[in-house]
Every structure is written in C-alpha cells, then in structure tokens.
C-alpha cells in the first residue's frame, strides 16, 4: 500500500512530468487510451477515499493531496484538450 508520503511525492512528480511532456503524433492514441484510468485515479485521490493511507490520514494531509491531485487533473485535462485539437 502506498504511504501518504509516497502519494504526495508521486503527485509532485506527475505535475512536473506533465509540464515537461510534449505529445508526439505517434503517441496520441496511447495517451488517449490512458486518460480515463489516469482521471479515475486522480479523482479517487481528490475525494480522499483511497488508498487506505489517504483515507485514514489527517484532514490537513487529505487536503494537501486533494489539492495536488486537482492540479494534476487540470493539467491532464489541458494536455488532453490540446492533443485533441492538434491531432484531429
């Protein structure tokens, strides 16, 4: 099970990765296929329901993770919309 610290570090890494990500046409289909699962995972983090370490964390910790997950989700959505407009 993921620790709260690992969740926060993973979200920080994901936000940085999205900022550096340049989607190539060859990867567009694979990216689009991953978006639903990524969105679902981020939604679960925003809601603070899973994993167990997050569900049982302090309200302040859940709020930190929720805020980071919302940011990552927004960045993912921006990237998805940009990719759709570029590759359609």
C-alpha positions in Angstrom: 0.0 0.0 0.0 1.2 3.5 -0.8 2.2 5.7 2.1 0.9 9.2 2.3 4.5 10.5 1.7 4.7 8.3 -1.5 1.4 9.6 -2.7 2.5 13.2 -2.3 5.8 12.6 -4.0 4.2 10.8 -6.9 1.7 13.6 -7.4 4.6 16.2 -7.3 6.4 14.1 -9.9 3.3 13.7 -12.1 2.7 17.5 -12.1 6.3 18.2 -13.1 6.2 15.5 -15.8 3.0 16.9 -17.3 4.7 20.3 -17.5 7.6 18.9 -19.5 5.5 16.5 -21.6 5.4 17.0 -25.4 2.9 14.8 -27.0 4.1 13.4 -30.4 1.6 12.3 -33.0 2.8 8.7 -32.7 1.9 8.6 -29.0 -1.5 10.3 -29.3 -3.6 7.1 -29.4 -1.7 5.6 -26.4 -2.1 8.8 -24.4 -5.8 9.0 -25.1 -6.2 5.3 -24.0 -4.6 6.1 -20.7 -6.6 9.2 -19.9 -9.7 7.5 -18.4 -7.6 5.5 -15.9 -5.4 8.5 -15.0 -8.5 10.6 -14.5 -10.2 7.9 -12.3 -7.1 7.6 -10.1 -6.8 11.3 -9.7 -10.5 11.6 -8.8 -10.0 8.9 -6.1 -7.2 11.0 -4.7 -9.2 14.2 -4.8 -12.0 12.5 -3.0 -9.6 11.1 -0.4 -11.3 7.7 -0.4 -8.3 5.6 -1.4 -5.7 4.3 -0.9 -6.2 3.4 2.8 -3.3 5.5 3.9 -5.0 8.6 2.5 -8.5 7.7 3.7 -7.2 7.5 7.3 -4.8 10.5 7.1 -5.4 13.8 8.9 -7.8 16.3 7.3 -4.8 18.6 6.6 -2.9 15.8 4.8 -6.0 14.8 2.8 -6.4 18.4 1.8 -2.8 18.6 0.6 -3.2 15.5 -1.5 -6.6 16.6 -2.8 -5.1 20.0 -3.9 -2.2 18.3 -5.7 -4.5 15.8 -7.4 -6.8 18.6 -8.6 -3.8 20.4 -10.1 -2.6 17.2 -11.8 -6.1 16.5 -13.1 -6.4 20.0 -14.5 -3.1 19.7 -16.2 -4.0 16.3 -17.7 -7.3 17.8 -19.0 -5.4 20.7 -20.6 -3.0 18.3 -22.2 -5.8 16.1 -23.4 -7.7 19.0 -25.0 -4.5 20.4 -26.6 -3.8 16.9 -28.0 -7.3 16.6 -29.4 -7.1 19.9 -31.2 -3.6 19.2 -32.5 -4.2 15.7 -33.8 -7.8 15.7 -35.1 
